[in-house]
Amino acid sequence: MNLIVSYWVVASVLLPAVMGAAILLFLRHQLVLSRFASIGSCVMLVVAACVLVNEADGGVIQSYAVGNWRAPFGIVLVLDRLSAMMLLVTAVLALIVMVYAISTGTDRKGWHFHPLFQFQLLGLNGAFLTGDLFNLFVFFEVLLIASYGLMLHGQGAERLKAGVRYVIINLVGSTLFLVGVGLLYGVTGTLNMADLAVRVAAAPPGDHGLIAASALLLTTVFALKAALAPLHFWLPGAYAATTGTVAALFAIMTKVGAYSIIRTNTLIFGDAAGDLAHVAAPWILPAALVTTVIGFVGLFAARGLRDLAAWAVVGSMGTLLCAVSVFTVEAMGPALFYILHSTLAGAALFLVVDLIAKRRAEHGDAITLAPRFRQIELLSGLFFLAAIATVGLPPLSGFVGKLLVLDGVRASSQAVWIWTVILTTTVLGVLAFARAGSTIFWKSAAIEGEITLRSLRGKRGGVAAAGALLLTLAGLTVLAGPVTAYTAAAAQQLFEPAGYIDAVLGPRSGGRR
């Protein structure tokens, strides 16, 4: 790996680790300094991600041997177009969410918000860069442990109840992950993903049963992380119970599951795996279709705006995985574009909903009639934009993303089902958001009086942060040409795993034997 690039790759993992530890040890009770440290870390991560995206766009996959131990014996970090893209969307989201947290005072509700935030970024970045299944498990655990703390930030009975359920479910997932990894290691003798790709392709027929079982177990774990039906049940309660700030950051969490499904099913269980190629694909599409329906139907059952946003995340994950499940270059490019869109749109919706809830006092986020509240005109506009982005209406990037997905799956034998479900649920989404918006803004505007608050944080900074995410979506729409060119190239790279294998195991991989 290029020496300068290796510095940026290591910084993406090392910076949040060091910053989180430093804040915890030295700045825990110094809020102002903690804020500066967190903002500085997020800015540096954005810079690092921009450099790495520019480097990855050249098409050369690069690996970094940690401790200078060559794969498959040592730990490797691998940079390709997909991992660079995920680093960038994570960094941009983290910076905007951190600004929102500081502006609204969310970080004041506990001493450990900033170190937990940094450890969450450590887990996310590590998961996107690692080239080893066991270290993927390790980074999963890092981000999950941090997410446990962030979910409970601010306390509250409902939050604690949802947090305990979240912990138990993810502990079960972690156990299944270890069982799947153990099976795969027992058969192949390695957990390096590039090495696994070689060994699975060359595995004798007698080992195919155990390898297929491990593939299905791992896909089940990743489906749990991605909130794929019937394993989606944990998400609505967990995301709706936590703070809007944390829920917005968690918009990227489900994408870690989707990323893992994409990575393992194109590299380890890709076309070269013969009878084991895309062994879990037949199960993913039906589950994705059901997830899409459940998510958008759930919008009608939502009693609060936070519930609405949480169910929208479930629906968007179903749409994304409908495209992923086809496992073709033509469908994967749109899926990667939709990852970018759905992450930013989901986060924007959670921030806007949080702003509304803070201004409605005792009415909170409940979808009920209430008097007017401060900045109602501005927030109604932001809610409208977040809603059309989430549903997939023009002119924002959701419309572009869904058109690309529909076009990408045309050649699939299941295209009729995918088209029918996506188009039908889009209409359902429009109706559900129209119902909620008309109740919160239009009908409530006719009630006399206005809700008054003694103090209100985030009148400027919080609104600006939510607006920044919507502007990012607008930028994604304007730059749809170059962005889709990048995602199409990333998809092509995924379905040509020889480059990845050579970068990790070949003579140019570096490291000592």
Secondary structure, DSSP 4 states (H G I P E B T S, - for coil): --HHHHHHHHHHHHHHHHHHHHHHHHSTT-HHHHHHHHHHHHHHHHHHHHHHHHHHTTS--EEEEGGGBPTTTS-EEEE-HHHHHHHHHHHHHHHHHHHHHHHHTGGGG-TTHHHHHHHHHHHHHHHHHB-BHHHHHHHHHHHHHHHHHHHTTT--HHHHHHHHHHHHHHHHHHHHHHHHHHHHHHHHS--BHHHHHHHHHT--GGGHHHHHHHHHHHHHHHHHHTT-TTS-THHHHHHHHS-HHHHHHGGGHHHHHHHHHHHHHHHTTSGGGGGGTTTTHHHHHHHHHHHHHHHHHHHHH-SBHHHHHHHHHHHHHHHHHHHHTT-SHHHHHHHHHHHHHHHHHHHHHHHHHHHHHHHTGGGTTBSS---B-TTHHHHHHHHHHHHHHHHT-TTSHHHHHHHHHHHHTTTSTTHHHHHHHHHHHHHHHHHHHHHHHIIIIIIHHTSSSB---S--S-TTHHHHHHHHHHHHHHHHHHTHHHHHHHHHHHHHHHT-THHHHHHHHSGGG-SB-
